[in-house]
Amino acid sequence: MSVYKDKRTNSWCYKFVYKGVQYHRCFKGATKDEVIGFECVAKSELRKSNYDIASDNHNYTLSQIIAEYKEFRANNYARPEEFDYVIDKFYSLIGNKIAEQITLADLEKYRSYRKGKVKNSTINREMDNIKRVFSLACENKRIRFNPCSELKKLKIENPNKRFLTKDEEEKLLKVANPTMKVMIILALNTGMRVGEILNLKWEHIFFKLNYLVALNPKNGKPRKILLNKTLKAELENLPKISEYVFSNPITKTKYKNIKKTFSRTVERAGIPHITFHELRHTTASRLNEKGVDILTIKEILDHADLKTTQQYTHTPRKNILDAVNILETY
């Protein structure tokens, strides 16, 4: 990334060359991470403008639109390879057909292959990724319609959400190693995603201003997160091993996966099973119980849809009883 800070204007800028032409722009008031995102978008738009979008040729193959989608993800997502296994398996099942000739039957072929192996909710997420391949192809005028548009989602069961109690939190922190302890405190005090935590760099934390910048692992979009006193103190005491806040002390590289480490910590604590992602649910639940409105919770958790936030919140039984009792005094 060719992003730098202009000392004269004190603004972050990008400068790069594409096909012999230099592109240079500064953004007053924007952060470095935001400008990195702007640069990615600019490059993507330049690449897209060079495609033959005016052509009436709709004989693009599945392999061609997949290649364009992967290039788009590489330029715009923090974890571009995250769902490659889904797209690659879909391609191996369907073959290199003309993209416009792919039908609902082809999509159902993939779903049938996955049924019984994973949950319906997982299949729905995977189909969403396949749908994005065709959505981008539509935008690029490679195909005239998206075959996934008429595909209905599979029904899923919504089991009760698991939340960490205060007593369980104390037991968990007591047995966690120093690094995992800070990760847990960070998750509970911010609602950050595990991907945002693992990708957090020291340069993204502004201690004097009491905030940090997290990068959404799905689209690379930065967001500002305020630090409370507890979290700030824990982060300040953490040793700086590498550019990443959470790094392996031996290899000096960032942690890529903490699933097993967290599971072992839960076992040592002697509490019921809980995943690291459910700490994010816990943050939403605690804010809800303290009376924080749902729109604020949605903003803190960086949810795109309010329905997602509603899944992670619940109304305590006491609140329901109090509300019913109020009617007696009306």
N, C-alpha and C positions, 0 to 999 in steps of 0.2 A: 504494500500500500504506500503510495507517494503522498502521504499526508504530513503537513508540517505547520508550524505556528509562525505567522507573520509578526515579527517583532515590532514593526512600525504601527500596525493596526491592532495588535494583540488578538488577532482572530485566527482560527484554525482554517486551513485551506487544503485543497487537493490540486495536484498537477500531474498529468500523465499524457502520454502520447499514444494516439490510436490511428493506425494507417497513415503515419507521417504528419498528422495534425496534433498540435498541442492543445490540451484542454486544461484550463486553469480557472479556479473559482474560490473565493473566500466567503466565509459565513460568519457574520458578526453575531456574537452571543451563543453560538453553537459549541458543543463540546467536541473533543477529539473523536470520541466514539460515534457521535452523530455524523460528523463529516466523513468518517470511514464508511458509514452506511450510505451517505449521499454519493460518494465516489463509486460504490458498488452499483447503485441504481443508475448512475450516469453511464458507466461502462456497459451495463446490461441493455440500456436503451439504444446505445450506439450499435451494439451487436444486432439487436432486434431490427433496427432501421435498415440494416444491410440484407435482411432476408427478402426473398421474392414475394412480398405480401400482396402484390397486385396480380399475381399469376392466377389463372383459372385452373391450374393443374392441381388436382386433388388426389394424386396417386402416391402420396407420401406413405411410407411404410411405418409399421410400429417401431422398428429399430431407429428410424430417423427422428420421430417425435420424442422417443425416449432419450436419444442423444441430446436433443435440444433442451429437454427438461432437466437433464442432469447438469448441463452447462449452466442453465439458469439457476439451479439450486447452488452450484459451486460458487456463483457470484453473489448470491443473496442470502444464503443460510449459514448459520454458525456450524451446523452439523449436517452438511449436504449428503453424506453417505448413510444417514440414519435408516432410511427405508429403502435402500437399494435392493435389499434381499427380496422385498415385496415385488418391486417392478421387474427384477430379473426373473423371479419365479413365474410371474404372470407371462412374461415374454416366452419362457421355455415351454409353458403349457399351451399358449395360443399360436406361437410361431410368428414368423415375419410377414403377417398379413398386411394388406393395404389398410391403413388406419380407419378409413371411412367404411370399410366392410366389417369392422368389428361390431358385434351385436350384443344384446343382453345375454344371449346364450353363452357367449364367450366369457362374459363377466361371471355368470353363474357357474361356469366350469371352474374358475378360480375359487369361488366361495365353497363349492362342493369339495374341492381338494383340501381346503383348510378346516372344514367342519369336522368336529370330533377331535381335532388336534389342539385348537385354541378356543377361547371363549368367543361368543358372538360379538362382544364389545371390541375385542381385538380385531376380528374380521372386519367390522365396520370401520375401524381406524385405518386398516390396510386398504380398504376400498376407497376411502377418502383420498389416500395418496395416489392410487391409480387414477382416480377422477381428476386430480390436479394435472396429471400428464396430458389428458385430453383437453382440459380447460386451457392450458397454455397453448396447445396446438390450435384450438379455436381462435385464441387471441392473435396468433401468428398467421391466421388464414390458411393453415395446413389442412384443416378439416372444416366442414360446415356445421357440424352438430356434435355434441358430446354424448356418446352412447351411455354414459353413466347417469345422465340427467333423469332418466326414468327408473333408475334402480332404487328400490326401497330398502331401507336399513333393516337389518335383522333385529328381532325383538331381544331385549336384554333384561335380565333381572337386576334390580337395584338393591343389593344387600345393604344392611345397615353400615354406615360409615364408621370407621375406627378412629377414635380420638384419643390422644395421650392425656391421661389425668396428671394433676400436679404431683401426686405421690409417685406415679410411674416415671415422671420426668426426673425427679430427684434420684430415684434408683438408677436410672439410665445414665445420668451425668456422673454418678458416683463411680461407676465401673468403666466408663468410656476412657480411651486413651486421650491425651491432651488435644490432639488434632481433631479427633471425632467429637470431643466435647464442644469445641468451638463451632464445628459444623452444625451440631444439634442446636446450640444456642442461636446461631445465625438463622437457621431455618425457622425456629419457633418465633423469633423476634422480627422476622421480615416476611415470611411466607415465600421465600425464594425457592425456585425450582432447583433440583439437584444439579442440572446442567449449568444453571447460572452460578451456582456455588463453586463447582469444579473449574469453571472458566474465569472466575474472578481473579483479577490481577491487582497488585499493590497500587499501581498507577490509577486504578479505578476507585480507590478509596481516598476520600478527602476528609481527613480527621478534623482539621481546623474548622471546616464548614459543616461537619456532622452529617455527611451523607456519602453514599457510594453509588456507582453506576453499574447496573447489572445488564448483561446482554442476553436477550431472549434466545435460547438455543434453537428455537424453531425458525426464526426469521432474522436473527442478528440485531433486532431493534433494541436500542438502549433505553433504559428507564432509570429514573432517579429514586433512590430508596434512602429514607432518613434513618439515622442511627440513634438509638436510645442509649442511655448511659451504660447500661449493663453490657450491651453488645460492643460498644466502642471500647470499653476497658478490656474485654476479652480479645478483640482484634489487635489492640495495641501491644498486648503481651505476647502475641504469637511471633515466633522467630521468623525472620525473612530468609528463607532457604533459596528461593528462586523468584522469578517475576510473578509466578502464580502464588496466591495466598496459601493454598493447600497443596503442598508438594511432598513427594517421597523424600525423606531425609537422606536416603542412601543414593538414589539415582538422580536426585535434584530435579525430577520431572513431575509434572502435575498428575494427580490421581485421575484415572480414567473411569473407574468404577468403584463404588464403595458399598455395593449391595451385600457382599459377603461379610465385610468388616462390620457393617451396621447390624446384620443379623446375629453375628456372634456377640455383639454388645448387648443386644436385646436378650439373648439367652443367658448371659452372665447376670443380667439385672433381674432375671426371674420373673419377667412380666409377660403377658400374653403377646402373641406375635403382632408386630406392627412394621410397616415398611417406612423407609425414609420419606417417601412421597406423602405418606399420611401425616407427617409433621406439618405439611402445608395445609392439610385439612384441619389440623388442630389449631393452627393460627386463625383460620377463618372462624372456627367454632368459638374460640376464646373472644375474638373481637365481637362476634354476634352476641355472646352472653353478656358482654360488658356494655351492650347497647349501641355499638357502632352501626350506623346505617349501612344497608347492603350495597349502596352505590360506592361508598368509601371502601368497603371490603373488596369490591370488584376492582377498584383502582389499585389497591395495595397488592392484590394477587395478580394483577395484570391479565385479567380474563377478558377475552374478546366478547363474550356473550354473558349476559346477566343470568341466564339459566344455569350456566356452569357454576356460578357463585352460589346460587340457591341450593345446589346439590350438597355443598359443603357446609351449609349453615342449618341450624335447627332451632326450634323454639323450645326452651326448657318447660317442663310440665308445670312448674310453679308459675311461670309467666302466663300460661294459658288459664290456670285456675284464677289468678289475680284478675285477668281480663274478664272472665265470666262473672266473678264477684262484683265487678264494677257495674254490671248491668242491674244489680239489685238496688243500687243507689241512684239510678237514673230517674 
